[in-house]
């Protein structure tokens, strides 16, 4: 297991070892926003935003977007691309596990794509709590989970049922299905999800 700190991720970006970056938004998100199930625009946090492709997709759909990432190079790249496209997206260098004091209950949505699979699996329960606490009442997690079963990581594998077990104590399952429109390299290894904070 590699050292999953900010310096490690920064080195990967500087050396262009970022295969998780598709260079474009994830097709399942593109198709979700074009479907009848498309969420209404609101304030959305993108965790582990990388170069910001998914964040910028949601910005073009009318969302108020804030992207967070450990790596300064990722934030710089995302900010440069957004500026060139004349998109109003805020990108902040942050540790996602330290967001709650500043952003408690600040968002209508959280967007997840290749962040959950990148963190140490022992931190997954903490990740779930972070997502819940960033969201406003009835807020939603929109996620594309990388549900592969290969050894080692990152990206660390996870079974679909384990995702449901992790989130269901705090979220209602609105949508959870195997993605049919993944990029070829991830065919059969992604699940699209919409989870809504359970009303207390």
C-alpha positions as CSV (number, residue, x, y, z in Angstrom):
1,X,0.0,0.0,0.0
2,X,1.4,3.4,-0.9
3,X,1.5,6.3,1.5
4,X,-1.8,8.0,0.8
5,X,-0.8,11.6,1.8
6,X,-0.9,14.8,0.0
7,X,2.7,14.5,-1.1
8,X,2.2,11.1,-2.7
9,X,-0.8,12.3,-4.7
10,X,1.1,15.5,-5.7
11,X,4.0,13.4,-7.0
12,X,1.6,11.3,-9.1
13,X,0.2,14.4,-10.8
14,X,3.6,15.9,-11.4
15,X,4.8,12.7,-13.0
16,X,1.6,12.3,-15.0
17,X,0.8,9.0,-13.2
18,X,-2.9,9.8,-12.9
19,X,-4.7,7.0,-14.9
20,X,-7.9,7.8,-13.0
21,X,-8.2,11.1,-14.9
22,X,-10.3,10.3,-18.0
23,X,-9.6,13.7,-19.6
24,X,-13.3,14.1,-19.9
25,X,-16.4,13.8,-17.6
26,X,-17.5,10.2,-16.8
27,X,-20.1,9.1,-19.3
28,X,-22.5,7.8,-16.6
29,X,-22.7,11.4,-15.2
30,X,-23.2,12.9,-18.7
31,X,-26.1,10.5,-19.3
32,X,-27.5,11.0,-15.8
33,X,-27.7,14.8,-16.4
34,X,-29.4,14.2,-19.7
35,X,-32.0,11.8,-18.2
36,X,-35.4,12.2,-16.5
37,X,-33.5,11.4,-13.2
38,X,-31.3,14.4,-13.5
39,X,-30.9,16.2,-10.2
40,X,-32.0,19.8,-10.0
41,X,-29.1,22.3,-9.9
42,X,-27.9,23.2,-6.4
43,X,-24.7,23.6,-4.5
44,X,-22.4,20.6,-5.0
45,X,-19.1,19.5,-3.5
46,X,-16.8,17.3,-5.6
47,X,-14.5,15.2,-3.4
48,X,-11.1,14.3,-4.8
49,X,-11.9,16.4,-7.9
50,X,-8.6,15.9,-9.6
51,X,-8.4,17.9,-12.8
52,X,-12.1,18.8,-12.4
53,X,-13.7,17.2,-15.4
54,X,-16.8,16.0,-13.5
55,X,-17.0,19.3,-11.6
56,X,-17.0,21.3,-14.8
57,X,-19.7,19.1,-16.3
58,X,-22.0,19.9,-13.4
59,X,-21.1,23.5,-13.6
60,X,-22.3,23.6,-17.3
61,X,-25.5,22.0,-16.1
62,X,-26.2,25.0,-13.7
63,X,-24.7,23.7,-10.4
64,X,-22.8,25.9,-8.0
65,X,-19.6,23.7,-7.8
66,X,-16.8,23.5,-5.3
67,X,-14.1,21.0,-6.0
68,X,-11.7,19.7,-3.3
69,X,-8.4,17.8,-3.8
70,X,-5.3,17.0,-1.8
71,X,-2.8,17.7,-4.6
72,X,-1.8,21.3,-5.5
73,X,-1.1,20.3,-9.1
74,X,-4.6,18.9,-9.5
75,X,-6.2,22.1,-8.2
76,X,-4.0,24.2,-10.4
77,X,-4.8,22.1,-13.5
78,X,-8.5,22.2,-12.7
79,X,-8.5,26.0,-12.2
80,X,-6.6,26.6,-15.4
81,X,-9.0,24.5,-17.4
82,X,-12.1,26.1,-15.9
83,X,-10.8,29.6,-16.5
84,X,-10.0,28.7,-20.1
85,X,-13.6,27.4,-20.5
86,X,-14.9,30.5,-18.7
87,X,-16.6,28.4,-16.1
88,X,-17.3,29.7,-12.6
89,X,-16.0,26.7,-10.5
90,X,-14.2,27.0,-7.2
91,X,-11.3,24.6,-6.6
92,X,-9.8,24.4,-3.2
93,X,-6.8,22.4,-1.9
94,X,-8.1,20.5,1.1
95,X,-8.0,17.3,3.0
96,X,-11.5,16.0,2.6
97,X,-11.4,14.7,6.2
98,X,-11.0,18.2,7.5
99,X,-13.8,19.9,5.6
100,X,-16.6,19.6,8.2
101,X,-15.7,22.6,10.4
102,X,-15.8,25.0,7.4
103,X,-18.4,23.3,5.3
104,X,-20.8,21.6,7.8
105,X,-24.2,21.1,6.1
106,X,-23.2,23.5,3.3
107,X,-24.1,21.5,0.2
108,X,-27.2,20.1,-1.6
109,X,-25.1,17.4,-3.2
110,X,-21.8,15.7,-2.9
111,X,-20.3,14.1,-6.0
112,X,-18.1,11.0,-5.8
113,X,-16.0,9.5,-8.5
114,X,-12.7,7.7,-7.8
115,X,-12.3,9.2,-4.3
116,X,-13.9,6.4,-2.2
117,X,-11.7,3.8,-4.0
118,X,-8.6,5.9,-3.5
119,X,-8.7,6.3,0.2
120,X,-7.4,3.6,2.6
121,X,-10.4,1.2,3.1
122,X,-10.1,1.6,6.9
123,X,-11.2,5.3,6.4
124,X,-14.4,4.4,4.5
125,X,-16.7,4.7,7.5
126,X,-15.2,8.1,8.2
127,X,-15.7,9.1,4.6
128,X,-19.4,8.2,4.9
129,X,-19.7,10.5,7.9
130,X,-17.9,13.3,6.1
131,X,-20.4,13.1,3.2
132,X,-23.4,13.0,5.5
133,X,-22.1,16.0,7.4
134,X,-21.3,18.1,4.4
135,X,-24.9,17.7,3.1
136,X,-27.9,19.7,4.1
137,X,-31.1,18.0,5.2
138,X,-32.4,15.7,2.4
139,X,-29.1,16.3,0.5
140,X,-27.9,13.7,-1.9
141,X,-24.7,11.9,-2.7
142,X,-24.3,11.3,-6.5
143,X,-21.7,8.7,-7.0
144,X,-20.0,6.5,-9.6
145,X,-18.3,3.8,-7.5
146,X,-15.4,1.8,-8.9
147,X,-16.6,-1.7,-7.9
148,X,-13.6,-3.8,-9.1
149,X,-12.3,-6.9,-7.5
150,X,-8.6,-6.7,-8.3
151,X,-6.0,-7.0,-5.6
152,X,-4.1,-4.2,-3.9
153,X,-4.6,-0.5,-4.7
154,X,-5.3,2.3,-4.9
155,X,-7.8,2.1,-6.4
156,X,-9.0,-0.3,-3.8
157,X,-11.8,-2.7,-4.7
158,X,-15.2,-2.8,-3.1
159,X,-18.2,-5.1,-3.5
160,X,-21.5,-3.4,-4.3
161,X,-23.1,-4.8,-1.1
162,X,-20.4,-3.3,1.0
163,X,-21.2,0.1,-0.4
164,X,-24.8,-0.3,0.5
165,X,-23.9,-1.6,4.0
166,X,-21.7,1.5,4.6
167,X,-24.2,4.1,3.5
168,X,-27.6,2.7,4.3
169,X,-27.5,3.6,8.0
170,X,-27.5,7.3,7.1
171,X,-28.9,7.4,3.6
172,X,-32.0,6.3,1.7
173,X,-31.1,4.4,-1.5
174,X,-32.7,6.3,-4.4
175,X,-30.6,4.7,-7.2
176,X,-28.0,2.0,-7.2
177,X,-27.3,0.1,-10.4
178,X,-24.4,-1.3,-12.5
179,X,-23.4,1.3,-15.0
180,X,-24.0,0.3,-18.6
181,X,-22.1,3.3,-20.1
182,X,-18.7,3.1,-18.5
183,X,-15.5,3.8,-20.4
184,X,-14.2,0.5,-22.0
185,X,-11.5,0.1,-19.3
186,X,-14.1,0.0,-16.6
187,X,-16.9,-1.9,-18.2
188,X,-18.7,-4.0,-15.6
189,X,-16.8,-2.4,-12.8
190,X,-18.8,0.7,-11.9
191,X,-22.1,1.4,-10.1
192,X,-24.0,4.6,-10.4
193,X,-25.7,5.7,-7.2
194,X,-27.9,8.5,-5.7
195,X,-28.2,8.3,-1.9
196,X,-30.3,10.8,0.0
197,X,-29.7,11.7,3.6
198,X,-32.2,10.0,5.8
199,X,-34.7,12.3,7.4
200,X,-34.4,12.2,11.2
